[in-house]
């Protein structure tokens, strides 16, 4: 699996990832979060409002068991750590 990252500078979002899950097949908007110092991988979800005005969320990627999901998360986390070693975070501030 090839994983490409792009830096994000908003809140707890560290980066976004694009996963090439098969040759020429990509999964976009995988989010890398930093929650209380821990790196968390969040896969994309679809949201919609039901008839009762409640918002429902559906996972875009579904795994047959939790073990496969954990393996994907670990693979993305490790690739992110390697990428972050060569791409240090730079904060940019504007003068008002």
C-alpha positions in Angstrom: 0.0 0.0 0.0 1.4 3.4 -1.0 0.5 6.3 1.4 0.9 10.0 0.6 0.5 12.7 3.2 -0.1 16.4 3.2 0.3 18.7 6.2 -2.6 20.4 7.8 -2.3 23.2 10.4 -5.8 23.2 12.0 -6.6 22.1 15.6 -5.8 18.4 16.3 -5.6 17.5 12.7 -1.9 16.7 11.9 -2.2 15.6 8.3 -4.4 14.1 5.6 -3.5 10.9 3.8 -4.3 9.3 0.5 -4.0 5.6 0.4 -3.3 3.7 -2.8 -5.1 0.5 -1.9 -4.6 -1.1 -5.3 -2.8 0.1 -8.5 -4.6 3.2 -9.5 -7.3 2.9 -6.8 -7.1 5.6 -4.1 -8.8 6.2 -0.8 -8.9 10.0 0.0 -9.4 12.0 3.2 -7.9 9.7 5.7 -7.2 12.0 8.7 -4.3 11.8 11.0 -5.2 13.3 14.4 -3.1 14.2 17.5 -5.4 13.6 20.5 -3.7 14.2 23.8 -0.3 13.4 22.3 -1.5 10.1 20.7 -1.6 9.7 16.9 -5.1 8.5 15.8 -6.1 7.4 12.3 -9.7 8.3 11.2 -11.0 6.8 8.0 -13.6 8.8 6.0 -17.3 8.7 6.8 -20.4 9.7 5.0 -23.0 11.6 6.9 -26.6 12.2 6.2 -29.7 13.6 8.0 -32.6 11.2 8.4 -36.3 11.8 8.4 -36.2 12.5 12.1 -33.5 15.2 11.6 -30.9 13.0 13.3 -27.4 12.9 11.7 -26.2 9.4 10.8 -22.7 8.3 9.9 -21.6 5.4 7.7 -18.0 4.2 7.3 -16.8 4.5 3.7 -14.4 1.7 4.3 -15.7 -1.4 6.0 -13.4 -4.2 7.4 -14.6 -7.8 7.9 -13.1 -7.8 11.4 -11.4 -5.5 13.8 -8.0 -7.1 13.3 -7.8 -6.0 9.7 -8.8 -2.4 10.7 -6.1 -2.3 13.3 -3.4 -3.6 10.9 -4.4 -0.8 8.4 -4.3 1.8 11.2 -0.8 0.6 12.4 0.5 0.7 8.8 -0.8 4.3 8.3 0.6 5.4 11.7 4.1 3.9 10.9 4.1 5.6 7.5 3.1 8.9 9.1 5.9 8.6 11.7 8.5 8.0 8.9 7.1 10.9 6.8 7.1 13.3 9.8 10.8 12.6 10.4 11.6 14.1 7.0 8.8 16.7 7.0 9.0 18.7 10.2 6.0 20.7 11.1 6.4 24.5 10.4 4.0 26.9 12.0 3.3 30.1 10.0 2.0 33.2 11.6 0.7 36.3 10.0 1.6 39.8 11.3 -1.5 42.0 11.8 
